[in-house]
Amino acid sequence: MRTGAEMAAVLAANPFVAAAPNRTVAIFLQAPPPPRLEVVSGQAREEIAVGLRELSRSAQEWRRHQSAALAVDDHADLAGA
């Protein structure tokens, strides 16, 4: 769960401010992600950035069944809050 201030901070820290808003998402995690992603499979035109307790993702074009799959080191059980 995030407070209003935490949600505002995620928005303010958006690493993809120049990207189309409908092509950018924040994936909220229960715990901090590792400093870098170990494996990103299926990544085509997507950019991924690590936040405090979120991952940000921007894609030029969404394609069903072709989104990048994130494997986050030992944090495979992280789920959105």
VENKAVEN-V879372 format. One record per residue. N is the residue number from 1. RES is the residue in one letter. PSI is psi in whole degrees, 0 to 359 (none if undefined). Layout:
BEGIN
n=N res=RES psi=PSI
n=N res=RES psi=PSI
END
This chain:
BEGIN
n=1 res=M psi=143
n=2 res=R psi=145
n=3 res=T psi=169
n=4 res=G psi=320
n=5 res=A psi=321
n=6 res=E psi=320
n=7 res=M psi=319
n=8 res=A psi=322
n=9 res=A psi=321
n=10 res=V psi=316
n=11 res=L psi=316
n=12 res=A psi=330
n=13 res=A psi=9
n=14 res=N psi=116
n=15 res=P psi=356
n=16 res=F psi=46
n=17 res=V psi=334
n=18 res=A psi=349
n=19 res=A psi=157
n=20 res=A psi=130
n=21 res=P psi=328
n=22 res=N psi=4
n=23 res=R psi=12
n=24 res=T psi=135
n=25 res=V psi=156
n=26 res=A psi=129
n=27 res=I psi=110
n=28 res=F psi=135
n=29 res=L psi=158
n=30 res=Q psi=336
n=31 res=A psi=162
n=32 res=P psi=140
n=33 res=P psi=165
n=34 res=P psi=161
n=35 res=P psi=332
n=36 res=R psi=154
n=37 res=L psi=132
n=38 res=E psi=319
n=39 res=V psi=130
n=40 res=V psi=110
n=41 res=S psi=150
n=42 res=G psi=14
n=43 res=Q psi=125
n=44 res=A psi=276
n=45 res=R psi=33
n=46 res=E psi=145
n=47 res=E psi=142
n=48 res=I psi=134
n=49 res=A psi=144
n=50 res=V psi=131
n=51 res=G psi=199
n=52 res=L psi=306
n=53 res=R psi=36
n=54 res=E psi=159
n=55 res=L psi=137
n=56 res=S psi=141
n=57 res=R psi=135
n=58 res=S psi=137
n=59 res=A psi=137
n=60 res=Q psi=329
n=61 res=E psi=124
n=62 res=W psi=133
n=63 res=R psi=122
n=64 res=R psi=137
n=65 res=H psi=3
n=66 res=Q psi=17
n=67 res=S psi=153
n=68 res=A psi=140
n=69 res=A psi=128
n=70 res=L psi=129
n=71 res=A psi=117
n=72 res=V psi=87
n=73 res=D psi=239
n=74 res=D psi=12
n=75 res=H psi=32
n=76 res=A psi=338
n=77 res=D psi=6
n=78 res=L psi=135
n=79 res=A psi=157
n=80 res=G psi=144
n=81 res=A psi=none
END
